[in-house]
């Protein structure tokens, strides 16, 4: 009875998964799935409801528990509420109404908490992104002069080029969150990750019935970024047909959803990122010249890390401090030998690799100092208990993710802390479990 009622009550919340259990044993076996809300009937065949409640609150204190009981027992209700239950509902003629009201109230509270958390995160992010765009090398000083203009001229498009790992996305976020558009959306489109046949719908949106499977109207990324900033990652990978449509949007400021008859005016700033010289792509007939000029706006080229050696230690110290702050670790310092080792390495993975190396070093040290033995490149280190085979940057990133999982025991927290997708963490967990089998 209650399963169907819950489904009907939350049917509009498409992101909600409802899983019924008919005994405590099966439920406890799945408790590690981190449920947001549990409706708990005290009349379980194998466990007392009070014991289930205690176990939930011990391991998942943020999970809300609604108690449903066949007894209208005030003393029991007070005791269970003291132990952390969200509400106690007796199975009387009002049970349906109270349960629906309670579920909606919890969902509203959770959404509000998520919004507050996101707001706090964005405030922190604005500071962090600004602080991370640092550099004392001449090449970076020139970039920072233009970044200052890009922040102030928030209606001018920006193009960012640089090798993989130089920080193009980070720079785009820094520009957005320190411009007048900071309170509006920052939307990312990874052109290389979206198949050509889906890209038009992704960018421009579509109407209900525009194609098979279009059951609802959906806004595109351009509309989602209205009044804010749209970051086009790897814009050079746009196909020829999409380049034309993208050019029309930049020139006219209007879009037409797939299947729509009318156009919509959208005002958004575009920051484009590319690992190649778009001017060279134009000369090679791989990119439209007119689109190139529309996108250029304020051109920023991020130098590789080997071109800004003066910034290596500065960035390493920043990443080390940030990692310690984020994880509640006592501040760590780099020894002079560790600094020298960093300066003597070319960093083919650029800033991204430096960040990964420094964070791994922070994990490896057992003292307040990060020494040269903790600085590991491609698996080569004099530290005896490290793996001796060569490892890729990807493998070291996996080590860091594993460290976060060990520390927080929560996929959502790990994904948020590392600014990666939940699917990335889940896929790694699946991979590790398969390797054990």
Beta strands, then each sheet from edge to edge (+ up, - down):
strand 1: 37-41
strand 2: 64-69
strand 3: 87-90
strand 4: 158-161
strand 5: 186-190
strand 6: 229-233
strand 7: 254-255
strand 8: 264-265
strand 9: 269-274
strand 10: 298-301
strand 11: 333-334
strand 12: 369-370
sheet 1: 1+ 2+ 3+
sheet 2: 5+ 6+ 9+ 4+ 10+
sheet 3: 7+ 8-
sheet 4: 11+ 12+
end
